[in-house]
Amino acid sequence: MARWWNQTGGLGYHFIAWSQRRSWQSFRAQLNDILTQEVPLTPRLVIIGASGGYTLCSSWLQKFPSLEVIDPDPLAPGFFRRQHPKIKVRWSRQNYLVHQGGTWNWQGLDQLHSQYPDATFLFANLIGQLPLVIKTPALDNPENWRQWRECWWKFFAQTQWISIHDLFSAAQPPTHVSALQIGGVCAEEFVQGLYGAQATEVTDHLTYDLFPTSVRRHRLLWPLTRERCHVVEVALPAQAGK
Ligand SMILES: C[S@@+](CC[C@H](N)C(=O)[O-])C[C@H]1O[C@@H](n2cnc3c(N)ncnc32)[C@H](O)[C@@H]1O
């Protein structure tokens, strides 16, 4: 598949971002309040899965003296420049995480860490997309998923990081928004709390239990399109300063 058209971004995503820019304003503002208040400023930020940076604010990005951006989408740098004309970034199109054939690169996170040893890593709405992309070993096999989680935990323990990721998505927004911050003991309970008895088909992005229980979490609704609403989580290490 051409890189400018992929399941997690590419041309389709740029079009959605442009056409939905007004309906994303509230999500963007809430997200950037969290980033501004909770993410410690470090000399170098590495954004993985930046695309055009449509959900990020220039005012927050410009606080970092050095910005590196990683996204294999060849259209992303042009759209990012348009969205953030005053922000200087260095681009890399290297795909650290997924091999060409769609398999997970088990060494990818270590490679990322050794390439940028002193950086803070921002996974910008990427981790919840990976289950759509990774073909073998499929993450809906619980054993493969557990190994995948171990790989992330090792990375989380060694680095400064933040992740913005999809938890669930559905054709309708949740009916019980108050359940967003409460959570549930398991994914099923959380989904039940959000959607109640509503007969809604919910896509599980396999991230609900991915992060250590100690992390700080904020949950937001992202009206991706009129037909699709995502429940998004911002997770960051408990010890991250303010
Ligand atoms: C949902 S979009 C990100 C949204 C973006 N952060 C924003 O603010 O608009 C996901 C992005 O991840 C990128 N992506 C997919 N696989 C990736 C990988 N292995 N490494 C880095 N980026 C990847 C896609 O090309 C796509 O641009």
The ligand as a MOL file (V3000), in Angstrom:
LIG
                    3D

  0  0  0     0  0            999 V3000
M  V30 BEGIN CTAB
M  V30 COUNTS 27 29 0 0 0
M  V30 BEGIN ATOM
M  V30 1 C -4.2770 9.5900 13.7570 0
M  V30 2 S -2.8610 10.1470 12.9380 0 CHG=1
M  V30 3 C -2.1110 11.2310 14.1130 0
M  V30 4 C -2.8530 12.5020 14.3970 0
M  V30 5 C -1.9450 13.6870 14.6850 0
M  V30 6 N -1.1430 13.4660 15.8700 0
M  V30 7 C -2.6700 15.0090 14.7550 0
M  V30 8 O -2.4190 15.7920 15.6970 0
M  V30 9 O -3.4290 15.3400 13.8490 0 CHG=-1
M  V30 10 C -1.7280 8.7950 13.0600 0
M  V30 11 C -0.4150 9.0630 12.3440 0
M  V30 12 O 0.5070 8.0200 12.6850 0
M  V30 13 C 1.3250 7.8020 11.5580 0
M  V30 14 N 1.9870 6.4980 11.7120 0
M  V30 15 C 1.5470 5.2640 11.3720 0
M  V30 16 N 2.4590 4.3330 11.6860 0
M  V30 17 C 3.4990 4.9960 12.2520 0
M  V30 18 C 4.7570 4.5830 12.7870 0
M  V30 19 N 5.0880 3.2990 12.8320 0
M  V30 20 N 5.6130 5.5270 13.2660 0
M  V30 21 C 5.2550 6.8480 13.2470 0
M  V30 22 N 4.0710 7.2910 12.7670 0
M  V30 23 C 3.2140 6.3800 12.2590 0
M  V30 24 C 0.3690 7.8840 10.3800 0
M  V30 25 O 1.0650 8.1210 9.1760 0
M  V30 26 C -0.5120 9.0420 10.8180 0
M  V30 27 O -0.0430 10.2510 10.3040 0
M  V30 END ATOM
M  V30 BEGIN BOND
M  V30 1 1 1 2
M  V30 2 1 2 3
M  V30 3 1 2 10
M  V30 4 1 3 4
M  V30 5 1 4 5
M  V30 6 1 5 6
M  V30 7 1 5 7
M  V30 8 2 7 8
M  V30 9 1 7 9
M  V30 10 1 10 11
M  V30 11 1 11 12
M  V30 12 1 11 26
M  V30 13 1 12 13
M  V30 14 1 13 14
M  V30 15 1 13 24
M  V30 16 1 14 15
M  V30 17 1 14 23
M  V30 18 2 15 16
M  V30 19 1 16 17
M  V30 20 1 17 18
M  V30 21 2 17 23
M  V30 22 1 18 19
M  V30 23 2 18 20
M  V30 24 1 20 21
M  V30 25 2 21 22
M  V30 26 1 22 23
M  V30 27 1 24 25
M  V30 28 1 24 26
M  V30 29 1 26 27
M  V30 END BOND
M  V30 END CTAB
M  END
